[in-house]
Amino acid sequence: MLGLLSGSIVPATAQTGQNAPAPAAAATRGRAAAPPLTGRVVDAASGEALPGSTVLFDDLKQGAATGPDGSFSFASLPRGRFTLQVRSLGYNTVTQTVDTGSGQPLEIKLTAAATEIGQVVVTGVSQATQLRRSPVPTAVVDRTRLNQTAGANLIDAIAHTPGVAQITTGAAISKPVVRGLGYNRVVTLNNGARQEGQQWGDEHGVEIDEFSVDRAEIIKGPGSLLYGSDAMAGVINFVAPDPVAEGRITGTATASYQTNNRQQGYSLLNAGNLNGVNWLVRGTRKVAGDYQNRYDGRVYNSGFNEWDANGYVGVNKSWGYSHLTFSSFNQRLGLTEGARDEAGRFTKDVPAGQDRAGADSTAAVPVTDADLRGYGLAVPQQQINHLRIGTDNNFILGENGARLTLQVSYQQNLRREYGNVFDPAETSLYFQLRTVDYSLRYFLPEKNGWNLTLGTSGLHQQNRNLGVEFLIPAYRTNEAGVFGVAKKTIGNLDLSGGLRYDVRQISADRLLLDGNERPSADPTAETKFPGFESTFRNYSGSVGAAYNVNERLTVKANLARGFRAPNIAELGSNGRHEGTIRYEIGNDNLAAETSLQVDAGVSYVTDHVRFSVDAFENSISNYIFTRRLLTASGADSLRDDTGAYQYAQGQARLYGGEVSLDFHPHPLDWLHFENSFSMVRARQLNVAADQQYLPFIPADRLQSELRANFRRQGKRLANPYARLQMEHTFAQNRYFSAFDTETATPGYTLFNAGLGTDVANAQGHTLFSLFITANNLFDVGYQSHLSRLKYADFNAANGRYGVFNQGRNVSVRLVVPLAFK
């Protein structure tokens, strides 16, 4: 059936067999390597060679690129049955399980792509799996789409995916939301390993270099089987570029510019593979000024700057691979407060001497034009430094396909917040979070079509308060879990399921403060944090099926139970949280959230039409939310000149889904008309009417895109494209109105456009790729319902509340491939 869908992999013809591989290589570390694997990639219709195609074993991290005659070879593969993926731009992807020890050369036939059949392989699951064969709804955003979709940050670049949204604080900070759930309910992976930062914080984004990501895999639904607590809503896996073929050294230079906030980005990559020693290293610089829109003009103190470095070095041999990985993310950004004077001009606080009582005082003065130019940052601002050092290993055990993978990493996340205009270098909040995490998986040999994976994962985490203000206590977290996942293919039916059991312990330290709000050892001092220890034990499970009725029709269903242990802010906070503009009080009696989610989907694909529907219902017990505290008389319980809120629990129910309908009319196969609709309904049960809707639920969204893709225009232009997109976000009138937490948000329509091409030399080698994108083409003034700046101060000059989202933005990106060997 694979050959009917998108191509085929067959043994080579007798003519190809004249170049038969040599006998098996010598034993490596006592284990015989597979004989060299050779093959050729051709166009299924014409039989012509397809040079530059990617041939990849995802689970082995070994790849090759086809030469001018379409040929490829692997010299040191381990023996066993592994999933092979073959990709070429403009063609459907082919995937197949290959016996690397057979010694048979392969001939791979690719068919021209009118629609994406679903042969894409995802790796953020137990093992590399074809997208259409996975019961769990999953979306993939590849590097081509990332280049064509300009974003201010990494999450912004994938937030147009159906079922995905973002909570934003200006251009620099975006947090992913999957089907209405975000924060600690979504696990972020950096190339398959958990990324651990301050996920609970509203003003804290994802600490991953956007240029380092080759594709994003978005798993919509409980991912607790592999990753434990916090994967209740889903998993987003940011995957690095494919490994370089043996004997090659390559590179890429990328430069980008965005007109709205004068955002500049520069990134340089070098990667190689010589005699099984392979490496990748990347350095990135980004800098942006204040963004602008038609209602606010330039938004004061909304700029940011960033320095990043990441990569790996290691060996790939017949026994597997071992890589040492590293990542350093360093960002400094302004925090927009949105205060303005009567003329609508943004204001800033400056020292104003001392008041009559001798205390330092400040005055709010309008910002100048010079303040809005350039790339300088003012207070308040924050600094994020995230360091990760890890090891990624895959050991082949024998010749029957069994293997063992081990990932271990150390992470340090530093978050500093500066807010003192008298001493801009003073760290108001300063969190030092250190994490050691691990994941161990054993893949048993395939037997009678069964694939079984057993594993364990966990972490040790410690957070210290090093600033002069305290919002959460210092704490330690220990977590461990064991799991088993099974897959079975019966003809056209793919079954999968598994169970997991976890234990998480959180210990928070006691903190006493003296009259100057400094830590004290005096037992009579004020108690800021009483200290506590909480232990959460829970299980999660999943069972699902995907059935290929025929080569065009696929139906899927999945039932999953997920859970999430409360985070430290929900359990132990006690202080004014600038991110939510309120005083928050934790509750150390909270129980773990548990969810039961049902997913069902159907997709129908022909050469010219693709139609899919994915629906879900998610019931969450012990759903954690904030509740305003009242006095005995019913009045507001005020703390620190604002309302006091405490975390509580209840029942929640979410349902909705995504619908996609794409047309590729014959004979205009270069023309694509793609449409999608996303919706989420979310309610809290058994509460007052003004609390029935959950906060930060994205509005319904309709997207339509008309795109033209061409193979080659003349000798110098390859793969040119042009696209026009309409994105209509409906009004959100289902909002959490209690305590003035949220307000309704009107609908809006944005138009985006783009064009680009590869430019080649006379020999057909790509010299550079150019991408030009225009977002919000007609400069619409709008506010996303998930923008935190929507609740900034009132603007007396135009009668509007809050700060608006970014206006028209034209982006230019240049990608230059470099070949050293």
Salt bridges, closest charged atoms under 4 A:
ASP58 OD1 - ARG215 NH2 3.81
ASP59 OD2 - ARG403 NH2 3.20
GLU196 OE2 - ARG194 NH2 2.82
ASP202 OD2 - ARG788 NE 3.74
GLU203 OE2 - ARG415 NH2 3.14
GLU203 OE1 - HIS577 NE2 3.80
GLU207 OE2 - HIS204 NE2 2.78
GLU210 OE2 - LYS286 NZ 2.61
GLU210 OE1 - ARG813 NH2 3.56
GLU217 OE2 - ARG215 NH2 3.16
ASP230 OD2 - ARG194 NH2 3.56
ASP230 OD2 - ARG504 NH2 3.66
ASP242 OD2 - ARG87 NH2 2.37
ASP296 OD1 - ARG340 NH1 2.57
ASP369 OD1 - ARG345 NH2 2.61
ASP371 OD2 - LYS348 NZ 3.01
ASP392 OD2 - LYS61 NZ 3.44
GLU399 OE2 - ARG79 NE 3.92
GLU417 OE1 - ARG415 NH2 2.88
ASP437 OD2 - ARG388 NH2 3.67
GLU446 OE1 - ARG81 NE 3.77
GLU479 OE2 - ARG194 NH1 3.75
GLU479 OE1 - ARG504 NH2 2.39
ASP494 OD2 - ARG133 NH1 2.53
ASP502 OD2 - ARG500 NE 2.49
ASP509 OD1 - ARG476 NH2 3.00
GLU570 OE2 - ARG564 NH2 3.11
GLU578 OE2 - ARG576 NE 3.28
GLU584 OE1 - HIS577 ND1 3.37
GLU584 OE2 - ARG582 NE 3.34
GLU593 OE2 - ARG185 NH2 2.59
GLU593 OE1 - ARG564 NE 2.94
ASP599 OD1 - ARG179 NH1 2.66
GLU617 OE2 - ARG653 NE 2.80
ASP636 OD2 - ARG628 NH2 3.56
GLU658 OE1 - ARG179 NH2 2.97
GLU658 OE1 - LYS220 NZ 3.44
ASP662 OD2 - ARG610 NH1 3.96
ASP669 OD1 - HIS608 ND1 3.47
ASP669 OD1 - HIS666 ND1 3.96
GLU674 OE1 - ARG145 NH2 3.77
GLU674 OE2 - ARG707 NH2 3.19
ASP700 OD1 - ARG681 NH1 2.86
GLU705 OE2 - ARG145 NH1 3.30
GLU705 OE2 - ARG707 NH1 2.95
GLU705 OE1 - ARG723 NH2 3.12
GLU727 OE1 - HIS160 ND1 2.96
GLU742 OE2 - HIS785 NE2 3.55
